[in-house]
Amino acid sequence: MGRHLLRRKAVALLWLAFTAGRAWGAEEASAPVDGPLPPAQGHRGEEMYSLAYPDEDVIGRFSDGFLSGKREWLQAVLARSVGYRGAIARAVEERGLPRELRFLPAVESGFQARAVSPRGAVGLWQLMRNTASPYGLRMDQWVDERRDFLKATAASLDKLAENFRTFGDWAMALAAYNCGASKLSQIARQNSDRDYWTLRRKGVLPRETASFVPQFLALARILSYPGRYGLEVDWSPSVEWALIPLDRCVDLRVLARESGVPYEILASSNAELNFPMTPPASYGYQLKVPAECRQAVVDALAEVSPPLMEFLVHVVQPGDTLSEMARRYGVTVELIMEFNPSLKPRALQIGAKVLVPAAPRGGGTG
């Protein structure tokens, strides 16, 4: 127990940093892709950007709106970005893309990995199913990788790069990210024009797309230099991430107890999971943890083997009962209830997904 208490103390500061939030660090300040970094926030100097900022009044209006009425929201966005900023910045840099794209999750989701739009877009980058699938993101009973901040970032940046290759212009690439490349291409053909700002002035863009690009540019300008706009800045290093391959299902609640790493860290770091349980070994799942937590998690996985069984996802069918389900999978009703505490045995809903522990005998779904 003493060792576990020490582990909990070791990650306490990390958890406070993860939840309290920090602004983007000096090492991640905005600059041209191949150019030098701009001066630190407290120094006077020219602001430097990778994207072109046209002389369009609408950008200034959005900037004024954010700064006059949404300061608390801006500060919350900076706070929520702490866990993702380093990974996103590296992915942008590796692809040679404009640095301001790091801030696209701010306008899309406010840096909330579990965000869901009314239209069904999911995750930091607000990906639709038909957008995510071509980039290899998995969406099934176990996971929705649109909520995986590493995989969703890679897919979204690849999509943006593809849009840029199609349109040859970043304003159009961003517009296509919002309304779809096919729709934007159709609008461009119908108007014999491939300039976003001209199309916007003509009033032929979807209403949301007409606001999306200037809103993003305004937000990226502010978040690139938050201190200059009166926002609180913390220059602490960004969170570094470690990937731990798993060879079995792992209950995050048990892992939290055994490793001393708070469950909230494990759950928020792996938001793509549909259950507090990792998928079967056949998925090749890699658990994401802050680097400071890696050794504690590895040690816990080596010392214990929770759970000593496989887990299946059963989709409730007409006539199903918990007792029949238990007989089918060779477990007790009590064990099913243990892993599905919100389940109502007398009111099973058709189509509901039930996590079923089963003796190892091959994977699958019910």
C-alpha positions in Angstrom: 0.0 0.0 0.0 2.9 2.4 0.8 4.2 2.0 -2.7 0.8 2.8 -4.2 0.5 5.9 -2.0 3.9 7.1 -3.3 2.7 6.5 -6.9 -0.4 8.6 -6.2 1.7 11.4 -4.8 4.0 11.2 -7.9 1.1 11.8 -10.3 -0.8 14.3 -8.2 1.0 17.3 -9.6 0.6 16.0 -13.1 -3.1 15.6 -12.6 -3.4 19.2 -11.3 -1.5 20.5 -14.3 -3.6 18.4 -16.7 -6.9 19.8 -15.3 -5.8 23.3 -14.4 -4.4 23.9 -17.8 -1.7 26.1 -19.2 -1.2 28.3 -22.3 0.8 27.2 -25.3 4.5 27.2 -24.3 7.2 29.5 -25.8 8.6 26.5 -27.7 5.3 26.2 -29.5 4.6 29.8 -30.3 3.4 30.6 -33.8 5.9 31.2 -36.6 6.3 30.5 -40.3 6.8 26.8 -40.9 10.4 27.2 -41.9 11.2 30.4 -40.1 12.5 31.4 -36.7 10.2 31.4 -33.6 8.8 34.8 -32.7 9.8 36.7 -29.5 8.4 35.6 -26.1 5.1 37.0 -25.0 6.5 39.6 -22.7 8.8 41.0 -25.4 7.9 43.6 -28.0 8.2 42.4 -31.6 6.4 41.6 -34.8 3.8 38.9 -34.7 4.6 36.1 -37.1 2.2 33.7 -38.8 2.3 30.9 -41.4 -1.2 31.6 -42.8 -2.0 34.8 -44.8 -4.2 37.3 -43.0 -6.1 39.2 -45.6 -7.4 42.7 -45.0 -10.9 41.5 -44.2 -13.0 43.4 -41.6 -14.8 40.3 -40.6 -11.6 38.8 -39.0 -11.3 41.9 -36.8 -15.0 41.7 -35.8 -14.6 38.1 -34.7 -11.4 39.0 -32.8 -13.3 41.8 -31.0 -16.2 39.5 -30.2 -13.9 36.9 -28.6 -12.0 39.4 -26.6 -15.0 41.5 -25.4 -17.4 38.7 -24.6 -15.6 35.3 -24.5 -12.5 35.8 -22.4 -13.5 33.1 -19.9 -14.1 30.7 -22.8 -10.8 31.6 -24.3 -9.0 30.9 -21.0 -10.9 27.6 -20.6 -9.8 26.6 -24.2 -6.2 27.3 -23.3 -6.7 25.2 -20.1 -8.2 22.2 -22.0 -5.5 22.3 -24.6 -2.7 21.4 -22.2 -2.9 17.7 -22.7 -3.0 17.9 -26.5 -0.9 20.9 -27.5 2.5 19.2 -27.8 1.3 16.2 -29.7 -0.7 18.4 -32.2 2.2 20.8 -32.6 4.6 17.9 -33.5 2.1 16.4 -36.0 1.7 19.8 -37.7 5.5 20.3 -37.8 6.2 16.8 -39.2 3.8 17.5 -42.1 5.2 20.9 -42.8 1.8 22.5 -42.4 1.0 26.1 -41.2 1.5 26.3 -37.4 -1.9 28.0 -36.9 -3.6 24.7 -37.7 -2.8 23.6 -34.1 -5.7 25.8 -33.0 -8.4 24.3 -35.3 -9.7 22.1 -32.4 -10.4 25.4 -30.5 -13.0 26.5 -33.1 -14.2 23.0 -33.7 -14.7 21.6 -30.2 -13.1 24.0 -27.7 -10.5 21.3 -27.2 -13.0 18.8 -25.8 -12.2 15.2 -26.9 -15.8 14.0 -26.1 -17.6 16.8 -28.0 -20.4 15.7 -30.2 -22.2 18.1 -32.6 -25.9 18.0 -33.4 -25.0 16.5 -36.8 -22.9 13.7 -35.2 -19.4 15.1 -35.7 -17.2 13.8 -32.9 -14.0 14.6 -31.0 -11.4 17.4 -30.9 -11.5 17.8 -34.7 -15.3 17.2 -35.1 -15.0 14.4 -37.6 -18.0 12.9 -39.3 -18.0 9.1 -39.9 -17.7 9.4 -43.7 -14.7 11.7 -43.2 -13.0 9.5 -40.6 -13.4 6.1 -42.2 -11.1 6.8 -45.3 -8.3 7.6 -42.9 -8.5 4.3 -41.1 -10.2 5.5 -37.9 -12.1 2.7 -36.2 -15.6 3.1 -34.9 -17.3 0.1 -33.4 -18.7 -1.4 -30.2 -15.3 -0.9 -28.4 -13.9 2.3 -29.6 -14.6 5.5 -31.5 -11.2 6.7 -32.7 -12.6 10.1 -33.6 -12.1 10.7 -29.9 -8.5 9.4 -30.0 -6.6 12.7 -30.0 -3.5 11.2 -31.6 -5.2 9.3 -34.4 -7.9 12.0 -35.0 -5.1 14.6 -35.2 -3.3 12.6 -37.9 -6.4 12.0 -39.9 -7.6 15.7 -39.7 -4.2 17.1 -40.7 -4.0 14.6 -43.6 -7.4 15.7 -44.7 -6.4 19.4 -44.5 -3.2 18.7 -46.5 -5.3 16.8 -49.1 -7.7 19.8 -49.3 -4.8 22.1 -49.9 -3.5 20.0 -52.7 -6.9 20.1 -54.2 -7.5 23.9 -54.0 -4.0 25.3 -53.7 -5.1 27.8 -51.0 -5.4 27.4 -47.2 -8.6 29.5 -46.9 -10.3 27.1 -49.4 -8.7 24.1 -47.7 -10.2 25.2 -44.3 -13.6 25.9 -46.0 -13.6 22.4 -47.5 -12.9 20.9 -44.1 -16.0 22.6 -42.9 -18.5 22.0 -45.7 -16.8 19.2 -47.7 -14.5 19.3 -50.7 -17.1 18.1 -53.1 -19.6 20.8 -52.1 -16.9 23.5 -52.2 -15.7 22.4 -55.6 -19.3 22.6 -56.9 -19.7 26.1 -55.6 -16.3 27.1 -57.2 -17.3 25.7 -60.6 -20.8 27.3 -60.5 -19.2 30.7 -59.8 -16.0 30.3 -61.9 -14.0 31.3 -58.9 -11.7 29.5 -56.5 -11.0 32.3 -54.1 -12.7 31.9 -50.7 -13.0 35.6 -49.9 -14.6 36.4 -53.3 -17.0 33.5 -52.8 -17.8 34.8 -49.4 -18.5 38.3 -50.6 -20.8 36.9 -53.3 -22.8 35.2 -50.5 -22.7 31.7 -52.2 -21.0 29.8 -49.4 -23.0 27.9 -46.7 -23.6 30.2 -43.8 -21.5 28.2 -41.4 -18.6 28.0 -43.9 -18.8 31.8 -44.5 -18.1 32.3 -40.7 -15.8 29.4 -40.2 -12.6 30.6 -41.8 -12.6 34.2 -40.5 -13.6 32.9 -37.0 -10.7 30.4 -37.1 -8.2 33.1 -38.2 -9.3 35.4 -35.4 -9.1 32.7 -32.8 -5.7 31.5 -34.1 -4.3 35.0 -33.9 -5.4 35.4 -30.3 -4.2 31.9 -29.2 -0.9 32.3 -30.9 -0.1 35.3 -28.7 -2.5 35.0 -25.7 -0.4 37.1 -23.3 -0.7 40.1 -25.7 -4.4 39.9 -25.4 -4.5 39.9 -21.6 -4.9 36.1 -21.2 -3.1 34.2 -18.5 0.0 32.5 -19.8 2.0 29.6 -18.3 5.2 28.6 -20.0 5.4 25.1 -18.5 6.3 22.3 -20.8 3.5 20.4 -22.6 2.5 16.9 -21.6 4.6 14.2 -23.1 2.7 10.9 -24.0 3.7 7.3 -23.8 2.0 4.4 -25.6 1.8 1.0 -23.8 0.8 -2.0 -25.9 -1.7 -4.3 -24.2 -2.0 -8.0 -24.7 -5.3 -8.4 -22.9 -8.4 -6.5 -21.9 -7.7 -4.2 -19.0 -10.2 -2.6 -16.7 -9.1 1.0 -16.3 -10.7 1.2 -12.8 -8.6 -1.8 -11.6 -5.5 -0.4 -13.3 -6.0 3.0 -11.6 -6.2 1.2 -8.2 -3.1 -0.9 -8.8 -0.9 1.7 -10.4 -1.9 4.8 -8.3 -2.6 6.7 -11.5 -6.0 8.5 -11.1 -8.8 6.9 -13.1 -9.6 10.4 -14.5 -6.2 10.5 -16.2 -6.6 7.1 -17.7 -10.1 7.8 -18.9 -9.5 11.2 -20.3 -6.2 10.1 -22.0 -8.1 7.3 -23.8 -11.4 9.0 -24.5 -12.0 6.8 -27.6 -13.0 3.8 -25.3 -16.7 3.2 -25.2 -16.3 1.3 -21.9 -13.9 1.7 -18.9 -12.3 -1.3 -20.5 -9.7 -1.7 -23.3 -10.6 -3.9 -26.3 -9.6 -7.6 -26.8 -5.9 -8.4 -27.6 -6.8 -8.8 -31.3 -7.2 -5.0 -31.5 -3.6 -4.4 -30.8 -4.7 -1.5 -28.5 -2.1 0.9 -27.1 -2.9 2.6 -23.9 -2.0 6.3 -23.8 -0.6 7.7 -20.6 1.4 10.8 -19.7 5.1 9.9 -19.7 5.4 10.5 -16.0 2.8 7.8 -15.4 4.3 5.2 -17.7 6.4 3.2 -15.3 3.7 3.0 -12.7 1.3 1.6 -15.3 3.9 -0.9 -16.7 4.7 -2.1 -13.2 1.0 -2.6 -12.3 0.4 -4.6 -15.5 3.4 -6.8 -14.7 2.4 -7.4 -11.1 -1.3 -8.2 -11.7 -3.4 -9.5 -14.5 -6.8 -7.9 -14.2 -9.1 -9.0 -15.6 -8.3 -12.8 -16.0 -10.9 -13.1 -18.7 -12.0 -11.7 -22.1 -14.7 -9.2 -22.6 -17.3 -9.3 -25.3 -20.0 -6.7 -26.3 -23.5 -8.1 -26.4 -26.2 -6.1 -28.2 -29.5 -6.7 -26.5 -32.0 -8.5 -28.8 -35.8 -8.9 -28.3 -36.5 -11.4 -25.6 -33.0 -11.2 -24.0 -32.7 -11.5 -20.2 -29.7 -11.2 -18.0 -30.0 -14.8 -16.9 -30.1 -16.1 -20.4 -27.1 -13.9 -21.3 -25.2 -15.2 -18.3 -25.9 -18.8 -19.3 -24.9 -18.1 -22.9 -21.5 -16.7 -21.9 -20.8 -18.9 -18.9 -20.8 -16.2 -16.2 -23.0 -15.0 -13.4 -25.6 -12.3 -13.5 -23.8 -10.6 -10.7 -20.6 -10.5 -12.7 -22.4 -8.9 -15.7 -23.9 -6.3 -13.3 -20.5 -5.6 -11.9 -19.2 -4.4 -15.2 -22.5 -2.6 -16.2 -23.5 -0.8 -13.0 -26.1 1.4 -14.8 -27.9 -1.6 -16.4 -31.5 -2.2 -15.3 -32.1 -5.9 -15.4 -35.9 -5.6 -15.6 -35.8 -2.9 -18.3 -33.2 -4.1 -20.9 -33.4 -1.8 -23.9 -33.2 -3.4 -27.4 -30.0 -2.3 -29.1 -28.3 -1.5 -25.8 -24.7 -2.6 -25.5 -23.7 -4.8 -22.6 -20.1 -5.5 -21.6 -19.9 -9.3 -20.9 -17.0 -10.9 -19.1 -16.4 -14.4 -20.5 -13.9 -17.2 -20.0 -11.1 -17.0 -22.6 -12.4 -18.8 -25.7 -11.9 -16.4 -28.7 -13.3 -13.0 -29.3 -16.5 -11.8 -30.9 -19.8 -10.1 -30.2 -23.1 -11.3 -29.3 
